[in-house]
Amino acid sequence: NMNNDDDKTPSVLQFVDIGANLLDDRYIRGEYHGKQRHEPDFEQVLERASTNGVTHLILTAGTLNESQRAVQVVRDWRE
């Protein structure tokens, strides 16, 4: 209970990102507009989210192919 004044433990906020567009090439490949701009930083994005209280992500996908890619990305990440 966040309003319990008797509890001396600090409250920790937790978030669920319901629109994580992490399938974009800027995260998976480090590409912007078809050009390599930096090293892929998918793992770092997830680490920053976790550090800042994000406990769950829902990857967004607009097509069947993107949905299949999202499933594969999650499977690869969990290994």
QUIPESUL-V797191 format. One line per field, one symbol per residue. burial: + if it has 9 or more other C-alpha atoms within 8 Angstrom, else -. A space follows every 10 residues. Layout:
# QUIPESUL-V797191
burial: ???
This chain:
# QUIPESUL-V797191
burial: ---------- -----++--+ -++-++++++ ++---+---+ ++--+---++ --++--++++ +----++-++ ---------
